[in-house]
Amino acid sequence: MGYFITAHGFGHAARASAVMQALQARLPNVHFDLFTQVPEWFFRDSLSAGFTYHNFAGDVGLVQTSPFSEDLPATVAKLKHAKTNAHSQISVAAKILAGRHCRLVVCDIAPIGIQAAHAAGLPAVLVENFTWDFIYARYADLEPGFIPFVNDFEQVFSQADLHIQTMPAVQPNSAAQQVLPVARRPVHQRADTRERLGIAIDEPVILVTVGGIEEKFSSLAALKKYSHCRFVLPGTSNQLLRQDNLILLPHRSNFYHPDLVQASDAVIAKLGYSTLAEVYQAGLPFAYIPREKFPETPPLAEFARRAMGALELTYLDFGSGNWGDLPDRLLQTPKIHRDGINGADEIANLLLERYSKPVTQSVRNG
């Protein structure tokens, strides 16, 4: 099975990994060919085996200068360059798909996967909670260079043979199959992860994360005043460090992110799909830092407030460490019990129901 995954942060790769985990649980011998520029190690953390990695640029996405800001002119320049190479890229990907005996292609918003699948005579499945035509259209007033690409991408995405939208979808489509939030499952028990972190089982813990794009935290010292709880902060150090009530982790650590979520009592995070979905499935109290200009933000924030009782922490307050009583409010909020349904399982079932013969052929052919 071919899987094309945008390298726009790690959120789409996390969602794709969750779907692949669910498929592996149903078809232990299924093999995935991953086309992406998300680092290979990310998938090795989620998938024990059963995939071949192809370093492949499936889309441009957005050029980001930090987790909270985008470079629109640079994005347009990269889109123009990518367009000149699109036909050769499609041809290369289609040949790999055929040579690897893939029988189905899934795309997590990397549009070239749809084109490559059809060039190879294969069905293409689109999994999304937003697509690039929607995002670029919302930026067109700020950067008119996006305008020519909006219709191009809309046409490509509309050609998917099966369209799956994961809640919360930015632009709900009545023709698409709707599924619940998709999240990777924890691997280790809460107590085991806490023991490895050096945290007592009954100690209050808040996970603070800005996702897959590295960011320097400027407010670490301010968090030490909340001495009654521990903060776990991925991406803040080159190695595991303990400073008073802070536990600093490298961007890539020996701790699986869903395990860190499960080991925590609350989460403060940049508002992005995969973290939201993992916190939703865990039922933890949640505070989000919005990306003010990103078009995905309003529907994600609305869902977080309505379905998760989430609180907002502005980027300015997040950066300054001016969190007031937010940590205490989160720790006093009861956990929400979920019924155990994960959108990843829904997607796996949809794929097997629709494409059971192609997928099982792919398993037999390796």
Residue frames relative to the residue before (quaternion, step in Angstrom):
aa qw qx qy qz dx dy dz
M 1.0000 0.0000 0.0000 0.0000 0.00 0.00 0.00
G 0.2987 -0.7477 0.5649 0.1808 3.56 -0.87 0.94
Y 0.0503 -0.7861 0.6159 0.0144 3.57 -1.03 0.78
F 0.1140 -0.7916 0.5999 0.0223 3.58 -0.59 1.22
I 0.0313 -0.8327 0.5482 -0.0720 3.56 -0.59 1.21
T 0.4385 -0.6859 0.5155 0.2674 3.55 -0.80 0.99
A 0.3563 -0.7270 0.5474 0.2119 3.55 -1.16 0.67
H 0.3404 0.7276 -0.5118 0.3047 3.58 1.19 0.56
G 0.7919 -0.1487 0.0569 0.5896 3.57 0.14 1.29
F 0.5901 -0.5735 0.4303 0.3711 3.57 -1.28 -0.34
G 0.4618 0.7313 -0.4287 0.2610 3.60 1.21 -0.23
H 0.6800 0.4727 -0.2952 0.4764 3.57 0.93 -0.86
A 0.6295 0.5217 -0.3287 0.4728 3.57 1.07 -0.70
A 0.6248 0.5235 -0.3356 0.4721 3.59 1.07 -0.70
R 0.6555 0.4982 -0.3127 0.4737 3.58 0.95 -0.86
A 0.6520 0.5045 -0.3159 0.4697 3.59 0.93 -0.87
S 0.6372 0.5289 -0.3271 0.4552 3.59 0.99 -0.80
A 0.6319 0.5308 -0.3322 0.4566 3.58 1.01 -0.78
V 0.6510 0.5001 -0.3120 0.4783 3.58 0.99 -0.83
M 0.6669 0.4939 -0.3086 0.4648 3.59 0.92 -0.85
Q 0.5991 0.5444 -0.3585 0.4651 3.60 1.06 -0.67
A 0.6743 0.4970 -0.2934 0.4607 3.57 0.92 -0.93
L 0.6490 0.4975 -0.3192 0.4789 3.59 1.04 -0.72
Q 0.6451 0.5187 -0.3238 0.4582 3.59 0.99 -0.79
A 0.6156 0.5454 -0.3476 0.4503 3.58 1.10 -0.64
R 0.7131 0.4232 -0.2379 0.5057 3.58 1.15 -0.64
L 0.7778 0.1367 -0.0557 0.6110 3.57 1.11 -0.74
P 0.2250 -0.8394 0.4740 0.1417 3.62 0.27 1.21
N 0.7315 0.4288 -0.2446 0.4703 3.60 1.10 -0.57
V 0.3877 0.7231 -0.4958 0.2846 3.60 1.21 0.15
H 0.1752 -0.7805 0.5940 0.0851 3.57 -1.07 0.78
F 0.2033 -0.7884 0.5747 0.0823 3.55 -0.95 0.96
D 0.1860 -0.7211 0.6536 0.1352 3.52 -1.15 0.75
L 0.1724 -0.8245 0.5369 0.0471 3.55 -0.39 1.29
F 0.1066 -0.7754 0.6219 0.0230 3.55 -0.82 1.10
T 0.3907 0.7050 -0.4842 0.3404 3.57 -0.21 1.25
Q 0.3347 -0.7009 0.5753 0.2564 3.53 -1.36 0.08
V 0.3527 0.6638 -0.5389 0.3802 3.56 1.21 0.47
P 0.5546 -0.6405 0.3925 0.3578 3.65 -0.78 0.88
E 0.5833 -0.6152 0.4111 0.3352 3.54 -1.03 0.84
W 0.6090 0.5840 -0.3647 0.3937 3.59 1.00 -0.77
F 0.5793 0.5944 -0.3892 0.3996 3.58 1.07 -0.66
F 0.7027 0.4499 -0.2689 0.4811 3.58 0.93 -0.86
R 0.6068 0.5420 -0.3635 0.4538 3.58 1.09 -0.58
D 0.6123 0.5435 -0.3501 0.4551 3.59 1.12 -0.55
S 0.7469 0.4046 -0.2062 0.4857 3.58 1.12 -0.69
L 0.7809 0.2648 -0.1139 0.5541 3.57 1.04 -0.82
S 0.4059 -0.7451 0.4736 0.2363 3.56 -0.60 1.11
A 0.7766 -0.1144 0.1169 0.6084 3.58 1.08 -0.71
G 0.6537 0.5965 -0.3339 0.3244 3.52 -1.28 -0.34
F 0.7203 0.3776 -0.3047 0.4956 3.61 0.99 0.65
T 0.2264 -0.7188 0.6403 0.1483 3.50 -1.35 0.51
Y 0.2871 -0.7914 0.5254 0.1234 3.55 -0.78 1.09
H 0.0710 -0.7656 0.6391 0.0195 3.55 -0.96 0.99
N 0.3164 -0.7412 0.5611 0.1888 3.59 -0.59 1.13
F 0.2018 0.8043 -0.5014 0.2472 3.54 0.00 1.36
A 0.3252 -0.7424 0.5560 0.1844 3.56 -0.88 0.99
G 0.1494 -0.8373 0.5239 0.0458 3.56 -0.20 1.29
D 0.7882 -0.0458 0.0269 0.6132 3.56 1.23 -0.36
V 0.5383 -0.6014 0.4817 0.3414 3.54 -1.37 0.06
G 0.1860 -0.7938 0.5500 0.1812 3.56 0.95 -0.88
L 0.6067 -0.4830 0.4138 0.4769 3.53 -0.73 -1.14
V 0.3785 -0.6762 0.5786 0.2545 3.54 -1.04 0.79
Q 0.0839 -0.8201 0.5660 0.0109 3.58 -0.64 1.11
T 0.3165 -0.7414 0.5661 0.1724 3.54 -1.06 0.83
S 0.7597 -0.0114 -0.0113 0.6501 3.57 1.35 -0.26
P 0.6856 -0.4653 0.3269 0.4545 3.63 -1.19 0.09
F 0.7653 0.3828 -0.1855 0.4832 3.59 1.17 -0.49
S 0.7707 0.3045 -0.1851 0.5282 3.63 1.18 0.02
E 0.2471 -0.7767 0.5716 0.0949 3.53 -1.15 0.81
D 0.3012 -0.7044 0.6095 0.2041 3.56 -1.26 0.50
L 0.2379 -0.8291 0.4912 0.1213 3.58 -0.02 1.31
P 0.6628 0.4886 -0.3384 0.4555 3.67 0.80 -0.80
A 0.6461 0.5109 -0.3239 0.4653 3.59 0.99 -0.78
T 0.6152 0.5427 -0.3412 0.4589 3.58 1.09 -0.70
V 0.6593 0.5028 -0.3083 0.4663 3.59 0.90 -0.92
A 0.6354 0.5298 -0.3301 0.4545 3.59 0.96 -0.82
K 0.6748 0.4798 -0.2942 0.4773 3.59 0.97 -0.83
L 0.6087 0.5450 -0.3500 0.4582 3.60 1.07 -0.68
K 0.6532 0.5105 -0.3123 0.4639 3.58 0.94 -0.87
H 0.6578 0.4983 -0.3088 0.4729 3.57 0.96 -0.83
A 0.6591 0.5172 -0.3118 0.4482 3.58 0.93 -0.89
K 0.6224 0.5618 -0.3436 0.4230 3.58 1.03 -0.75
T 0.6463 0.5275 -0.3255 0.4450 3.59 1.03 -0.73
N 0.7402 0.3861 -0.2145 0.5069 3.59 1.17 -0.53
A 0.3893 0.7806 -0.4447 0.2032 3.58 1.28 -0.13
H 0.6793 0.5049 -0.3174 0.4276 3.61 0.78 -0.94
S 0.6735 0.4771 -0.3093 0.4723 3.59 0.91 -0.82
Q 0.6313 0.5308 -0.3318 0.4579 3.60 1.05 -0.73
I 0.6354 0.5180 -0.3226 0.4732 3.57 1.00 -0.83
S 0.6602 0.5168 -0.3039 0.4524 3.56 0.93 -0.91
V 0.6482 0.5168 -0.3144 0.4625 3.58 0.93 -0.89
A 0.6841 0.4864 -0.2902 0.4596 3.58 0.85 -0.98
A 0.6438 0.5256 -0.3269 0.4498 3.60 0.96 -0.84
K 0.6504 0.5094 -0.3193 0.4642 3.60 0.99 -0.79
I 0.6374 0.5114 -0.3329 0.4705 3.58 1.01 -0.75
L 0.6378 0.5332 -0.3268 0.4496 3.58 0.93 -0.89
A 0.6786 0.4765 -0.2897 0.4781 3.58 0.93 -0.91
G 0.6811 0.5036 -0.2899 0.4454 3.57 0.91 -0.91
R 0.6993 0.4419 -0.2531 0.5017 3.56 1.15 -0.62
H 0.4173 -0.7417 0.4339 0.2958 3.60 1.33 0.09
C 0.2187 0.7732 -0.5578 0.2078 3.58 0.98 0.82
R 0.2260 -0.7901 0.5593 0.1091 3.56 -1.10 0.69
L 0.7750 0.1395 -0.0755 0.6117 3.57 1.28 -0.19
V 0.1525 -0.7778 0.6040 0.0829 3.57 -1.13 0.70
V 0.1111 -0.7631 0.6347 0.0502 3.56 -0.97 0.95
C 0.1267 -0.7960 0.5906 0.0382 3.56 -0.96 0.91
D 0.1308 -0.7418 0.6515 0.0905 3.54 -0.89 0.97
I 0.8032 -0.3847 0.0520 0.4519 3.41 0.19 1.66
A 0.4750 0.5902 -0.4983 0.4216 3.63 1.10 0.55
P 0.3061 -0.8276 0.4317 0.1871 3.62 0.01 1.27
I 0.5847 0.5987 -0.3863 0.3879 3.59 1.06 -0.60
G 0.5624 0.6075 -0.3846 0.4083 3.58 1.18 -0.44
I 0.6265 0.5214 -0.3332 0.4739 3.57 1.05 -0.74
Q 0.6779 0.4901 -0.2883 0.4660 3.56 0.91 -0.93
A 0.6637 0.4975 -0.3075 0.4663 3.59 0.94 -0.83
A 0.6186 0.5463 -0.3422 0.4493 3.58 1.01 -0.79
H 0.7033 0.4563 -0.2747 0.4709 3.57 0.81 -0.96
A 0.6132 0.5355 -0.3500 0.4633 3.59 1.09 -0.63
A 0.7051 0.4207 -0.2452 0.5155 3.57 1.18 -0.61
G 0.5096 -0.6720 0.4025 0.3560 3.59 1.28 0.04
L 0.5322 0.6336 -0.3904 0.4037 3.58 1.18 0.58
P 0.5198 -0.6073 0.4836 0.3565 3.60 -1.18 0.46
A 0.2107 -0.7772 0.5860 0.0908 3.55 -1.13 0.77
V 0.1575 -0.7754 0.6090 0.0548 3.55 -0.93 1.01
L 0.1996 -0.7684 0.5996 0.1014 3.56 -0.91 0.96
V 0.0585 -0.7646 0.6416 0.0136 3.57 -0.87 1.03
E 0.2040 0.8012 -0.5299 0.1886 3.59 -0.60 1.10
N 0.1579 -0.7028 0.6607 0.2111 3.44 -1.46 0.11
F 0.7465 0.0035 -0.1252 0.6535 3.52 1.43 0.17
T 0.2343 -0.7437 0.6034 0.1670 3.56 -1.28 0.37
W 0.6562 -0.5734 0.3300 0.3630 3.56 -1.18 0.60
D 0.5801 0.5683 -0.3989 0.4260 3.62 1.05 -0.52
F 0.6389 0.5155 -0.3222 0.4714 3.60 1.02 -0.79
I 0.6747 0.4978 -0.3002 0.4548 3.59 0.86 -0.94
Y 0.6928 0.4818 -0.2922 0.4500 3.58 0.81 -0.97
A 0.6163 0.5500 -0.3515 0.4406 3.59 1.03 -0.72
R 0.6780 0.4926 -0.2913 0.4613 3.60 1.02 -0.78
Y 0.6886 0.4442 -0.2826 0.4987 3.59 1.21 -0.36
A 0.4581 0.7390 -0.4240 0.2534 3.60 1.25 -0.27
D 0.6161 0.5395 -0.3610 0.4461 3.61 1.06 -0.60
L 0.6913 0.4559 -0.2707 0.4909 3.57 1.07 -0.75
E 0.7935 0.0727 -0.0057 0.6042 3.57 1.09 -0.76
P 0.2630 -0.8141 0.4982 0.1412 3.63 -0.01 1.29
G 0.5254 0.6544 -0.4073 0.3604 3.59 1.18 -0.35
F 0.5804 0.5865 -0.3746 0.4229 3.60 1.23 -0.31
I 0.5273 0.7007 -0.4008 0.2653 3.59 1.07 -0.73
P 0.6923 0.4790 -0.3243 0.4314 3.68 0.72 -0.84
F 0.6836 0.5101 -0.2898 0.4341 3.57 1.12 -0.56
V 0.5285 0.6581 -0.4115 0.3439 3.59 1.16 -0.48
N 0.7102 0.4432 -0.2668 0.4775 3.59 0.76 -1.01
D 0.6090 0.5655 -0.3553 0.4278 3.59 1.02 -0.77
F 0.7198 0.4376 -0.2558 0.4743 3.57 0.81 -0.99
E 0.5970 0.5610 -0.3646 0.4425 3.58 1.05 -0.68
Q 0.6603 0.5060 -0.3081 0.4615 3.58 0.95 -0.85
V 0.6579 0.5077 -0.3205 0.4546 3.58 0.91 -0.86
F 0.6853 0.4865 -0.2983 0.4525 3.60 0.79 -0.95
S 0.6414 0.5416 -0.3273 0.4339 3.60 1.06 -0.70
Q 0.6389 0.5546 -0.3215 0.4253 3.60 1.22 -0.35
A 0.4136 0.7062 -0.4811 0.3141 3.61 1.22 0.03
D 0.4602 -0.6965 0.4825 0.2651 3.57 -0.99 0.83
L 0.7622 0.0693 -0.0609 0.6407 3.57 1.21 -0.51
H 0.1476 -0.7940 0.5886 0.0362 3.55 -0.82 1.07
I 0.0329 -0.7959 0.6039 -0.0287 3.58 -0.64 1.17
Q 0.1244 -0.7779 0.6131 0.0586 3.56 -0.90 0.98
T 0.2510 -0.7686 0.5758 0.1213 3.53 -0.92 0.98
M 0.4477 -0.6861 0.5029 0.2756 3.57 -0.88 0.93
P 0.6056 -0.2604 -0.7519 -0.0047 1.53 -1.89 1.66
A 0.3211 -0.7569 0.5430 0.1709 3.56 -0.73 1.10
V 0.4936 -0.6745 0.4704 0.2831 3.55 -1.00 0.86
Q 0.7890 0.0814 -0.0116 0.6088 3.56 1.02 -0.86
P 0.2212 -0.8202 0.5091 0.1384 3.62 0.23 1.23
N 0.1480 -0.7791 0.6081 0.0343 3.53 -1.00 0.99
S 0.4080 -0.7485 0.4692 0.2304 3.57 -0.55 1.17
A 0.6506 0.5187 -0.3191 0.4536 3.59 1.18 -0.43
A 0.6253 0.5465 -0.3333 0.4464 3.58 1.25 -0.26
Q 0.4866 -0.6061 0.5352 0.3308 3.55 -1.29 0.41
Q 0.2214 -0.7916 0.5605 0.1009 3.58 -0.72 1.09
V 0.0186 -0.7945 0.6069 -0.0069 3.57 -0.92 0.93
L 0.6229 -0.5496 0.4150 0.3712 3.56 -1.29 0.39
P 0.7095 -0.4342 0.3076 0.4620 3.63 -1.20 0.20
V 0.3100 -0.7628 0.5526 0.1292 3.53 -0.99 0.98
A 0.1075 0.8080 -0.5669 0.1194 3.58 -0.65 1.09
R 0.4995 -0.6106 0.5214 0.3255 3.54 -1.20 0.60
R 0.4097 -0.7072 0.5225 0.2429 3.55 -1.12 0.66
P 0.5600 -0.5834 0.4555 0.3723 3.61 -1.13 0.55
V 0.3666 -0.7173 0.5530 0.2128 3.53 -1.25 0.53
H 0.7880 0.2669 -0.1218 0.5413 3.58 0.93 -0.94
Q 0.5834 -0.5770 0.4453 0.3583 3.53 -1.25 0.46
R 0.6563 -0.5273 0.3804 0.3826 3.55 -1.22 0.62
A 0.6794 0.5005 -0.2945 0.4486 3.58 0.85 -0.97
D 0.6455 0.5268 -0.3240 0.4482 3.59 1.00 -0.79
T 0.6638 0.4967 -0.3077 0.4668 3.58 0.93 -0.88
R 0.6484 0.5121 -0.3187 0.4644 3.58 0.97 -0.82
E 0.6349 0.5271 -0.3377 0.4528 3.57 0.97 -0.78
R 0.6620 0.4991 -0.3051 0.4686 3.59 0.96 -0.83
L 0.6755 0.4780 -0.2850 0.4838 3.58 1.11 -0.66
G 0.4377 -0.6931 0.4593 0.3421 3.57 1.22 -0.41
I 0.4999 0.6368 -0.4170 0.4132 3.56 1.14 0.72
A 0.4668 -0.6697 0.5014 0.2867 3.58 -0.93 0.90
I 0.6199 -0.5979 0.3683 0.3502 3.56 -1.09 0.72
D 0.7559 0.3691 -0.2043 0.5007 3.60 1.10 -0.65
E 0.4784 0.6817 -0.4331 0.3448 3.61 1.24 0.18
P 0.4622 -0.6816 0.4805 0.3016 3.65 -0.84 0.89
V 0.0358 -0.8099 0.5842 -0.0396 3.57 -0.84 1.05
I 0.0792 -0.7682 0.6343 0.0345 3.55 -1.02 0.91
L 0.2701 -0.7441 0.5945 0.1413 3.55 -0.87 1.04
V 0.0855 -0.7853 0.6130 0.0166 3.58 -0.89 1.00
T 0.1482 0.8134 -0.5406 0.1553 3.58 -0.51 1.17
V 0.2043 -0.7659 0.5953 0.1311 3.55 -1.17 0.64
G 0.6640 -0.5629 0.2995 0.3906 3.58 1.14 0.56
G 0.8015 -0.3931 0.2401 0.3814 3.51 -1.35 -0.40
I 0.6423 0.4632 -0.3391 0.5078 3.61 1.24 0.01
E 0.4460 -0.7435 0.4286 0.2541 3.54 -0.58 1.16
E 0.0192 -0.7786 0.6260 -0.0387 3.54 -1.11 0.84
K 0.3690 -0.7125 0.5511 0.2291 3.55 -0.99 0.81
F 0.3116 -0.7452 0.5611 0.1807 3.57 -0.75 1.06
S 0.1975 -0.7997 0.5585 0.0977 3.56 -0.78 1.01
S 0.6906 0.5054 -0.2604 0.4470 3.57 1.28 -0.16
L 0.2820 0.8021 -0.4989 0.1678 3.60 1.18 0.31
A 0.6602 0.5203 -0.3224 0.4353 3.58 0.87 -0.91
A 0.6393 0.5475 -0.3286 0.4284 3.58 1.04 -0.78
L 0.6359 0.5523 -0.3369 0.4209 3.60 1.10 -0.58
K 0.5666 0.6275 -0.3863 0.3688 3.59 1.17 -0.43
K 0.5693 0.5937 -0.3918 0.4122 3.59 1.22 -0.32
Y 0.6372 0.4701 -0.3300 0.5138 3.60 1.25 -0.36
S 0.0155 0.8803 -0.4734 0.0258 3.54 0.80 1.08
H 0.6018 0.5877 -0.3558 0.4072 3.60 1.23 -0.31
C 0.7696 0.2406 -0.1807 0.5632 3.61 1.23 -0.04
R 0.4366 -0.6731 0.5343 0.2662 3.53 -1.31 0.39
F 0.1814 -0.7434 0.6309 0.1281 3.55 -1.18 0.66
V 0.1624 -0.7497 0.6357 0.0863 3.55 -0.94 0.97
L 0.0444 -0.8436 0.5319 -0.0591 3.57 -0.56 1.21
P 0.1911 -0.7865 0.5788 0.0998 3.62 -0.15 1.23
G 0.8098 0.3111 -0.2188 0.4468 3.55 -1.18 0.65
T 0.5999 0.5953 -0.3465 0.4070 3.60 1.21 0.29
S 0.7819 0.1954 -0.1103 0.5816 3.59 1.25 -0.03
N 0.5216 -0.6256 0.4758 0.3320 3.57 -1.24 0.32
Q 0.7770 0.1102 -0.0731 0.6154 3.56 1.30 -0.21
L 0.6384 -0.5088 0.3923 0.4239 3.56 -1.26 0.26
L 0.0474 0.7867 -0.6106 0.0774 3.55 -0.78 1.12
R 0.1831 -0.7530 0.6204 0.1207 3.55 -1.15 0.68
Q 0.0304 0.7884 -0.6104 0.0705 3.56 -0.69 1.14
D 0.7998 -0.1733 0.0674 0.5707 3.57 -0.23 1.28
N 0.8119 -0.2064 0.1625 0.5213 3.61 -0.60 -1.10
L 0.5862 0.5762 -0.3647 0.4375 3.60 1.26 0.24
I 0.1090 -0.7430 0.6556 0.0791 3.54 -1.14 0.76
L 0.1410 -0.8160 0.5600 0.0264 3.55 -0.41 1.30
L 0.0974 -0.8035 0.5872 0.0136 3.55 -0.87 1.02
P 0.5215 -0.6156 0.4731 0.3540 3.60 -1.14 0.48
H 0.6911 -0.4642 0.3491 0.4301 3.54 -1.31 0.31
R 0.7475 0.1392 -0.1085 0.6404 3.54 1.06 -0.78
S 0.0222 0.8171 -0.5724 0.0653 3.55 -0.48 1.18
N 0.6157 -0.5349 0.4209 0.3970 3.55 -1.32 -0.09
F 0.6040 0.5375 -0.3547 0.4696 3.57 1.29 0.21
Y 0.3783 -0.7234 0.5440 0.1939 3.54 -0.76 1.15
H 0.5349 -0.6827 0.3793 0.3224 3.58 -0.69 1.07
P 0.6529 0.4909 -0.3498 0.4586 3.68 0.83 -0.72
D 0.6036 0.5387 -0.3593 0.4652 3.61 1.13 -0.54
L 0.6387 0.5163 -0.3254 0.4687 3.59 1.02 -0.78
V 0.6216 0.5266 -0.3403 0.4696 3.58 1.02 -0.77
Q 0.6886 0.4905 -0.2860 0.4510 3.58 0.82 -1.02
A 0.6820 0.4959 -0.2882 0.4538 3.59 1.06 -0.70
S 0.6469 0.5390 -0.3052 0.4447 3.59 1.27 -0.26
D 0.4270 -0.6775 0.5369 0.2654 3.53 -1.35 0.27
A 0.7765 0.0043 -0.0033 0.6301 3.58 1.28 -0.32
V 0.2235 -0.7697 0.5863 0.1178 3.56 -1.27 0.42
I 0.0899 -0.7299 0.6749 0.0601 3.54 -1.14 0.83
A 0.1509 0.8284 -0.5114 0.1715 3.59 -0.51 1.13
K 0.5849 -0.4940 0.4994 0.4055 3.48 -1.37 0.30
L 0.4609 -0.6927 0.4807 0.2768 3.56 -0.94 0.88
G 0.2580 0.7347 -0.5814 0.2360 3.54 -0.36 1.31
Y 0.6867 -0.5466 0.2839 0.3862 3.55 -1.13 0.63
S 0.7392 0.4571 -0.2894 0.4011 3.60 0.55 -1.08
T 0.6484 0.4950 -0.3305 0.4747 3.60 0.97 -0.76
L 0.6255 0.5305 -0.3367 0.4625 3.57 0.96 -0.85
A 0.6851 0.4918 -0.2952 0.4490 3.60 0.84 -0.96
E 0.6667 0.4950 -0.3132 0.4609 3.60 0.94 -0.81
V 0.6547 0.4850 -0.3126 0.4883 3.58 1.02 -0.76
Y 0.6065 0.5512 -0.3489 0.4546 3.59 1.04 -0.78
Q 0.6995 0.4667 -0.2836 0.4609 3.59 0.76 -1.01
A 0.6736 0.4801 -0.2959 0.4778 3.61 1.09 -0.67
G 0.3697 -0.7617 0.4604 0.2670 3.59 1.24 -0.40
L 0.4157 0.7423 -0.4450 0.2794 3.59 1.19 0.40
P 0.5732 -0.5363 0.4784 0.3936 3.59 -1.23 0.42
F 0.1089 -0.8290 0.5472 -0.0389 3.55 -0.91 1.00
A 0.0269 -0.7405 0.6705 0.0370 3.52 -1.15 0.79
Y 0.1717 -0.8206 0.5424 0.0545 3.56 -0.82 0.98
I 0.2841 -0.7009 0.6268 0.1874 3.52 -1.27 0.62
P 0.2924 -0.8006 0.4919 0.1780 3.63 -0.40 1.12
R 0.3334 -0.6425 0.6369 0.2654 3.51 -1.34 0.42
E 0.3884 -0.8064 0.3874 0.2208 3.53 0.00 1.36
K 0.7822 0.3629 -0.1834 0.4721 3.61 0.88 -0.89
F 0.5706 0.6258 -0.3908 0.3607 3.58 1.17 -0.36
P 0.4817 -0.7210 0.4138 0.2773 3.63 -0.67 1.06
E 0.5875 0.5762 -0.3751 0.4268 3.61 1.19 -0.35
T 0.5583 0.6825 -0.3726 0.2893 3.57 1.12 -0.66
P 0.6835 0.5076 -0.3419 0.3979 3.69 0.62 -0.93
P 0.7157 0.4236 -0.3017 0.4661 3.68 0.72 -0.84
L 0.6197 0.5225 -0.3580 0.4634 3.61 1.04 -0.62
A 0.6616 0.5073 -0.3069 0.4590 3.57 0.94 -0.89
E 0.6405 0.5217 -0.3291 0.4575 3.58 0.97 -0.83
F 0.6545 0.5014 -0.3075 0.4751 3.59 0.96 -0.86
A 0.6539 0.5262 -0.3187 0.4404 3.58 0.91 -0.91
R 0.6737 0.4803 -0.2991 0.4754 3.59 0.96 -0.83
R 0.7269 0.4611 -0.2524 0.4419 3.57 0.85 -1.01
A 0.7983 0.3358 -0.1584 0.4742 3.59 0.75 -1.03
M 0.7803 0.3204 -0.1515 0.5153 3.58 1.20 -0.48
G 0.3951 -0.7290 0.4710 0.3011 3.59 1.26 -0.14
A 0.2616 0.8247 -0.4703 0.1741 3.57 1.20 0.56
L 0.3096 -0.7146 0.6013 0.1789 3.51 -1.32 0.52
E 0.3739 -0.7270 0.5304 0.2244 3.58 -1.17 0.56
L 0.0931 -0.7407 0.6634 0.0508 3.53 -1.15 0.82
T 0.3760 -0.7520 0.4860 0.2387 3.59 -0.46 1.13
Y 0.6248 -0.5461 0.4020 0.3872 3.55 -1.20 0.51
L 0.6270 0.5420 -0.3346 0.4485 3.58 1.03 -0.78
D 0.6934 0.4550 -0.2783 0.4845 3.59 0.88 -0.93
F 0.6047 0.5528 -0.3546 0.4506 3.57 1.05 -0.72
G 0.7070 0.4799 -0.2667 0.4458 3.57 0.84 -0.98
S 0.7117 0.4574 -0.2578 0.4668 3.57 1.08 -0.71
G 0.4417 -0.6852 0.4646 0.3457 3.57 1.21 -0.41
N 0.4672 0.6679 -0.4409 0.3757 3.56 1.30 0.26
W 0.1200 0.8472 -0.5000 0.1336 3.54 0.47 1.25
G 0.3424 -0.7748 0.4808 0.2262 3.58 1.25 -0.02
D 0.7682 -0.3156 0.2533 0.4961 3.55 -0.90 -0.98
L 0.2854 0.8013 -0.4902 0.1904 3.60 1.25 0.26
P 0.6575 0.4985 -0.3490 0.4443 3.67 0.76 -0.80
D 0.6675 0.4939 -0.3084 0.4641 3.59 0.94 -0.83
R 0.6366 0.5255 -0.3345 0.4546 3.59 0.97 -0.79
L 0.6519 0.5079 -0.3174 0.4651 3.57 0.97 -0.80
L 0.6958 0.4848 -0.2819 0.4488 3.57 0.87 -0.94
Q 0.6706 0.4776 -0.2933 0.4860 3.59 1.21 -0.44
T 0.5685 0.5975 -0.3758 0.4226 3.59 1.29 -0.18
P 0.4241 -0.7202 0.4773 0.2715 3.62 -0.75 0.93
K 0.5476 -0.6023 0.4799 0.3273 3.53 -1.22 0.60
I 0.3580 -0.7158 0.5595 0.2156 3.58 -1.12 0.71
H 0.3122 -0.7486 0.5536 0.1887 3.58 -0.81 0.97
R 0.1892 -0.7737 0.5976 0.0922 3.57 -0.78 1.06
D 0.5346 -0.6620 0.4300 0.3020 3.55 -1.20 0.53
G 0.6249 -0.5978 0.3271 0.3809 3.57 1.23 0.19
I 0.5384 0.6172 -0.4174 0.3937 3.61 1.22 -0.12
N 0.1007 -0.7833 0.6133 0.0147 3.54 -0.83 1.06
G 0.5287 -0.6572 0.4373 0.3121 3.56 -0.88 0.92
A 0.5622 0.5997 -0.3902 0.4148 3.59 1.15 -0.50
D 0.6520 0.4996 -0.3104 0.4785 3.57 1.03 -0.77
E 0.6232 0.5331 -0.3380 0.4617 3.57 1.04 -0.74
I 0.6643 0.4956 -0.3091 0.4664 3.59 0.94 -0.86
A 0.6373 0.5251 -0.3333 0.4550 3.59 0.91 -0.86
N 0.6666 0.4959 -0.3059 0.4650 3.58 0.93 -0.85
L 0.6302 0.5312 -0.3303 0.4600 3.59 1.01 -0.80
L 0.6723 0.4995 -0.3046 0.4535 3.57 0.89 -0.91
L 0.6847 0.4765 -0.2940 0.4666 3.58 0.93 -0.83
E 0.6341 0.5216 -0.3342 0.4627 3.59 1.04 -0.69
R 0.7354 0.4278 -0.2283 0.4733 3.57 0.93 -0.94
Y 0.8284 0.1809 -0.0318 0.5291 3.56 0.92 -0.93
S 0.1617 0.8391 -0.5115 0.0902 3.59 1.07 0.62
K 0.6661 0.4970 -0.3214 0.4539 3.62 0.91 -0.78
P 0.6752 0.4704 -0.3259 0.4655 3.66 0.79 -0.83
V 0.6711 0.5037 -0.3183 0.4411 3.58 0.91 -0.84
T 0.6790 0.4728 -0.3086 0.4693 3.60 0.89 -0.84
Q 0.5884 0.5355 -0.3720 0.4782 3.60 1.14 -0.52
S 0.6363 0.5300 -0.3216 0.4591 3.56 1.02 -0.84
V 0.6236 0.5339 -0.3356 0.4620 3.58 1.04 -0.76
R 0.6901 0.4874 -0.2902 0.4495 3.58 0.86 -0.95
N 0.7171 0.4545 -0.2488 0.4663 3.56 1.05 -0.80
G 0.4366 -0.7150 0.4470 0.3134 3.61 1.30 -0.17
